[in-house]
Amino acid sequence: MDIGQRIKDLRTLKGMKVIELAKKSHISQPYLSDIEKGRTTPSIDKLTSICEALQITLGEFFGHTPDLPPDLLQLIETAKKLTPEERKKLTELLNLMKG
């Protein structure tokens, strides 16, 4: 697994800029850039801080992610933020759309 690329992909998926993730992770922007470019590897403590800023667990970071296109991954991320009632309505809408 390319840890830097994974961080970049997750950051992009969350709509965050490098500087924003760096601030939320309490690390410098140049250090985060070096991680994303594969120039350095973060310690577990730093990776944990990055994951917390991305609102995911280390398990989710290293877990299997389905090979889905970015638009579907974004849809999943958006759906996670919905209330149970909103998710129910979305499910009903999707079921109507597929016939």
N, CA, C and O of each residue as an XYZ file, in Angstrom:
396
protein
N       0.847     -1.186      0.000
C       0.000      0.000      0.000
C       0.882      1.236      0.000
O       1.844      1.326      0.763
N       0.553      2.171     -0.848
C       1.233      3.459     -0.890
C       0.516      4.372      0.107
O      -0.550      4.910     -0.189
N       1.105      4.539      1.279
C       0.472      5.304      2.357
C       0.235      6.755      1.947
O      -0.831      7.311      2.211
N       1.218      7.360      1.308
C       1.066      8.751      0.891
C      -0.072      8.936     -0.095
O      -0.854      9.880      0.016
N      -0.161      8.035     -1.059
C      -1.238      8.126     -2.050
C      -2.587      7.900     -1.396
O      -3.573      8.545     -1.753
N      -2.632      6.976     -0.430
C      -3.882      6.694      0.286
C      -4.341      7.951      1.040
O      -5.522      8.297      1.019
N      -3.405      8.621      1.698
C      -3.748      9.854      2.415
C      -4.265     10.898      1.432
O      -5.285     11.540      1.681
N      -3.568     11.063      0.327
C      -3.982     12.040     -0.677
C      -5.370     11.720     -1.221
O      -6.205     12.613     -1.363
N      -5.616     10.445     -1.527
C      -6.926     10.040     -2.039
C      -8.033     10.337     -1.032
O      -9.085     10.865     -1.393
N      -7.789      9.995      0.234
C      -8.799     10.237      1.273
C      -9.009     11.731      1.496
O     -10.138     12.187      1.680
N      -7.921     12.482      1.477
C      -8.019     13.934      1.656
C      -8.842     14.548      0.526
O      -9.716     15.382      0.761
N      -8.553     14.127     -0.690
C      -9.283     14.637     -1.851
C     -10.751     14.255     -1.772
O     -11.630     15.066     -2.066
N     -11.010     13.019     -1.376
C     -12.379     12.535     -1.235
C     -13.163     13.382     -0.229
O     -14.356     13.629     -0.406
N     -12.479     13.817      0.820
C     -13.125     14.640      1.847
C     -13.186     16.117      1.447
O     -13.741     16.940      2.174
N     -12.609     16.445      0.284
C     -12.638     17.834     -0.178
C     -11.720     18.748      0.608
O     -11.990     19.942      0.737
N     -10.636     18.195      1.136
C      -9.711     18.983      1.952
C      -8.463     19.344      1.157
O      -8.004     18.578      0.309
N      -7.928     20.513      1.446
C      -6.646     20.922      0.879
C      -5.539     20.436      1.812
O      -5.786     20.137      2.981
N      -4.327     20.360      1.288
C      -3.188     19.877      2.085
C      -3.032     20.696      3.357
O      -2.846     20.138      4.438
N      -3.107     22.006      3.233
C      -2.909     22.877      4.399
C      -3.981     22.631      5.460
O      -3.695     22.673      6.657
N      -5.205     22.375      5.023
C      -6.303     22.117      5.975
C      -6.065     20.823      6.744
O      -6.221     20.779      7.964
N      -5.684     19.760      6.016
C      -5.415     18.484      6.689
C      -4.207     18.610      7.608
O      -4.199     18.048      8.703
N      -3.198     19.337      7.176
C      -2.009     19.529      8.010
C      -2.381     20.223      9.328
O      -1.948     19.802     10.401
N      -3.175     21.273      9.238
C      -3.591     21.989     10.454
C      -4.401     21.092     11.378
O      -4.159     21.052     12.584
N      -5.366     20.370     10.805
C      -6.211     19.501     11.622
C      -5.425     18.337     12.216
O      -5.804     17.789     13.251
N      -4.326     17.960     11.556
C      -3.500     16.845     12.021
C      -2.379     17.298     12.949
O      -1.670     16.475     13.528
N      -2.223     18.618     13.086
C      -1.164     19.199     13.918
C       0.218     18.804     13.403
O       1.121     18.500     14.183
N       0.369     18.812     12.075
C       1.669     18.586     11.451
C       1.886     19.685     10.414
O       0.941     20.359     10.003
N       3.132     19.856     10.001
C       3.409     20.923      9.038
C       2.952     20.523      7.641
O       2.906     19.345      7.289
N       2.615     21.547      6.859
C       2.177     21.310      5.486
C       3.299     20.688      4.650
O       3.027     19.775      3.871
N       4.563     21.152      4.783
C       5.630     20.514      4.000
C       5.815     19.023      4.365
O       6.083     18.196      3.493
N       5.671     18.698      5.643
C       5.807     17.304      6.071
C       4.687     16.461      5.469
O       4.938     15.360      4.981
N       3.457     16.966      5.498
C       2.333     16.231      4.910
C       2.537     16.068      3.404
O       2.265     15.001      2.853
N       3.005     17.098      2.752
C       3.286     17.007      1.312
C       4.333     15.935      1.033
O       4.204     15.167      0.080
N       5.373     15.886      1.872
C       6.408     14.863      1.711
C       5.833     13.458      1.888
O       6.228     12.530      1.182
N       4.914     13.304      2.816
C       4.261     12.003      3.023
C       3.467     11.631      1.777
O       3.600     10.522      1.259
N       2.644     12.557      1.298
C       1.802     12.277      0.134
C       2.631     11.970     -1.113
O       2.200     11.196     -1.967
N       3.802     12.564     -1.222
C       4.661     12.339     -2.389
C       5.576     11.134     -2.215
O       6.361     10.816     -3.108
N       5.479     10.462     -1.069
C       6.275      9.269     -0.837
C       7.720      9.530     -0.449
O       8.547      8.619     -0.490
N       8.028     10.747     -0.077
C       9.398     11.103      0.323
C       9.716     10.685      1.749
O      10.879     10.513      2.114
N       8.667     10.523      2.552
C       8.839     10.095      3.936
C       7.618      9.283      4.350
O       6.564      9.352      3.718
N       7.779      8.524      5.409
C       6.683      7.707      5.932
C       6.340      8.208      7.326
O       7.237      8.395      8.148
N       5.063      8.428      7.611
C       4.701      8.944      8.939
C       4.829      7.879     10.011
O       4.685      6.684      9.751
N       5.105      8.344     11.227
C       5.062      7.436     12.382
C       3.611      7.042     12.620
O       2.698      7.652     12.064
N       3.404      6.043     13.427
C       2.035      5.619     13.766
C       1.289      6.764     14.442
O       0.103      6.971     14.185
N       1.975      7.507     15.302
C       1.328      8.642     15.974
C       0.873      9.691     14.971
O      -0.240     10.207     15.074
N       1.721     10.008     14.007
C       1.354     11.008     12.992
C       0.240     10.483     12.096
O      -0.678     11.225     11.749
N       0.315      9.207     11.720
C      -0.735      8.626     10.887
C      -2.060      8.602     11.638
O      -3.119      8.823     11.049
N      -1.998      8.336     12.930
C      -3.218      8.368     13.748
C      -3.815      9.768     13.762
O      -5.033      9.918     13.663
N      -2.982     10.788     13.882
C      -3.458     12.176     13.853
C      -4.096     12.512     12.508
O      -5.119     13.194     12.449
N      -3.485     12.031     11.434
C      -4.029     12.266     10.096
C      -5.384     11.585      9.956
O      -6.331     12.170      9.431
N      -5.468     10.346     10.427
C      -6.739      9.611     10.345
C      -7.828     10.296     11.159
O      -8.974     10.379     10.718
N      -7.478     10.783     12.338
C      -8.460     11.504     13.154
C      -8.953     12.746     12.423
O     -10.146     13.048     12.448
N      -8.049     13.464     11.776
C      -8.439     14.655     11.021
C      -9.322     14.301      9.829
O     -10.184     15.083      9.430
N      -9.099     13.112      9.265
C      -9.923     12.633      8.152
C     -11.207     11.961      8.639
O     -12.050     11.561      7.836
N     -11.345     11.841      9.946
C     -12.510     11.219     10.592
C     -12.669      9.748     10.193
O     -13.769      9.278      9.900
N     -11.537      9.039     10.192
C     -11.543      7.604      9.957
C     -10.639      6.941     10.991
O      -9.828      7.608     11.633
N     -10.780      5.644     11.149
C      -9.912      4.897     12.054
C      -8.701      4.373     11.286
O      -8.692      4.356     10.056
N      -7.689      3.950     12.024
C      -6.546      3.313     11.377
C      -6.996      2.051     10.642
O      -6.489      1.735      9.566
N      -7.947      1.339     11.232
C      -8.489      0.144     10.584
C      -9.108      0.470      9.240
O      -8.907     -0.251      8.262
N      -9.862      1.562      9.194
C     -10.463      1.985      7.931
C      -9.385      2.415      6.937
O      -9.499      2.175      5.735
N      -8.339      3.055      7.459
C      -7.254      3.495      6.587
C      -6.601      2.295      5.888
O      -6.349      2.321      4.684
N      -6.339      1.254      6.669
C      -5.654      0.089      6.119
C      -6.603     -0.976      5.586
O      -6.182     -1.929      4.930
N      -7.899     -0.799      5.877
C      -8.876     -1.789      5.442
C      -9.071     -1.803      3.944
O      -8.658     -0.892      3.226
N      -9.695     -2.838      3.506
C      -9.984     -2.972      2.083
C     -10.995     -1.916      1.677
O     -12.035     -1.750      2.314
N     -10.678     -1.224      0.633
C     -11.632     -0.274      0.073
C     -12.047     -0.801     -1.287
O     -11.204     -1.205     -2.088
N     -13.311     -0.795     -1.540
C     -13.760     -1.306     -2.832
C     -13.218     -0.453     -3.970
O     -13.011      0.753     -3.830
N     -12.998     -1.103     -5.080
C     -12.517     -0.388     -6.268
C     -13.701      0.298     -6.937
O     -14.216     -0.158     -7.958
N     -14.113      1.394     -6.337
C     -15.244      2.155     -6.847
C     -14.748      3.458     -7.445
O     -13.735      4.000     -7.002
N     -15.445      3.961     -8.437
C     -15.047      5.253     -8.993
C     -15.243      6.362     -7.969
O     -16.066      6.237     -7.061
N     -14.486      7.448     -8.115
C     -14.551      8.540     -7.143
C     -15.951      9.099     -6.901
O     -16.272      9.489     -5.779
N     -16.791      9.143     -7.942
C     -18.126      9.703     -7.732
C     -18.965      8.825     -6.811
O     -19.770      9.343     -6.037
N     -18.791      7.508     -6.880
C     -19.528      6.622     -5.970
C     -18.970      6.707     -4.554
O     -19.728      6.667     -3.585
N     -17.651      6.824     -4.430
C     -17.056      6.990     -3.106
C     -17.549      8.287     -2.462
O     -17.812      8.327     -1.260
N     -17.672      9.341     -3.263
C     -18.184     10.616     -2.743
C     -19.636     10.469     -2.313
O     -20.039     11.023     -1.290
N     -20.419      9.732     -3.081
C     -21.812      9.488     -2.728
C     -21.912      8.752     -1.394
O     -22.764      9.071     -0.565
N     -21.049      7.781     -1.194
C     -21.032      7.039      0.073
C     -20.676      7.974      1.221
O     -21.321      7.947      2.269
N     -19.655      8.798      1.026
C     -19.262      9.742      2.074
C     -20.405     10.694      2.422
O     -20.640     10.993      3.593
N     -21.105     11.160      1.409
C     -22.241     12.054      1.629
C     -23.354     11.331      2.372
O     -23.948     11.880      3.300
N     -23.635     10.100      1.963
C     -24.702      9.320      2.596
C     -24.407      9.059      4.070
O     -25.334      8.976      4.876
N     -23.144      8.929      4.431
C     -22.774      8.700      5.833
C     -23.212      9.861      6.728
O     -23.441      9.677      7.924
N     -23.326     11.054      6.144
C     -23.669     12.246      6.927
C     -25.175     12.459      7.061
O     -25.612     13.348      7.792
N     -25.962     11.658      6.366
C     -27.404     11.806      6.406
C     -27.990     11.223      7.690
O     -27.400     10.342      8.315
N     -29.145     11.724      8.066
C     -29.862     11.151      9.194
C     -30.466      9.814      8.751
O     -30.566      9.555      7.552
N     -30.865      8.972      9.692
C     -31.507      7.707      9.297
C     -32.727      7.927      8.396
O     -32.936      7.175      7.445
N     -33.518      8.936      8.686
C     -34.694      9.219      7.863
C     -34.281      9.649      6.450
O     -34.896      9.236      5.467
N     -33.247     10.473      6.355
C     -32.769     10.901      5.037
C     -32.217      9.711      4.239
O     -32.434      9.612      3.032
N     -31.507      8.818      4.922
C     -30.990      7.619      4.235
C     -32.128      6.745      3.737
O     -32.049      6.165      2.654
N     -33.189      6.653      4.536
C     -34.351      5.857      4.129
C     -34.972      6.446      2.860
O     -35.300      5.716      1.924
N     -35.128      7.768      2.837
C     -35.698      8.436      1.660
C     -34.795      8.273      0.444
O     -35.279      8.067     -0.669
N     -33.485      8.366      0.654
C     -32.551      8.172     -0.440
C     -32.638      6.756     -0.990
O     -32.620      6.559     -2.205
N     -32.732      5.787     -0.122
C     -32.877      4.399     -0.537
C     -34.155      4.200     -1.357
O     -34.148      3.517     -2.381
N     -35.243      4.805     -0.895
C     -36.511      4.709     -1.644
C     -36.361      5.340     -3.022
O     -36.838      4.787     -4.013
N     -35.706      6.486     -3.090
C     -35.485      7.152     -4.364
C     -34.646      6.282     -5.319
O     -34.969      6.140     -6.498
N     -33.584      5.718     -4.786
C     -32.725      4.861     -5.604
C     -33.479      3.629     -6.093
O     -33.307      3.208     -7.237
N     -34.302      3.058     -5.242
C     -35.091      1.896     -5.646
C     -36.077      2.270     -6.752
O     -36.305      1.481     -7.669
N     -36.660      3.464     -6.672
C     -37.561      3.927     -7.739
C     -36.799      4.123     -9.049
O     -37.315      3.813    -10.123
N     -35.597      4.627     -8.960
C     -34.803      4.897    -10.159
C     -34.381      3.637    -10.893
O     -34.304      3.620    -12.121
N     -34.108      2.582    -10.135
C     -33.657      1.358    -10.796
C     -34.821      0.512    -11.305
O     -34.619     -0.501    -11.974
N     -36.025      0.934    -10.984
C     -37.211      0.295    -11.536
C     -37.647     -0.843    -10.755
O     -38.639     -1.485    -11.100
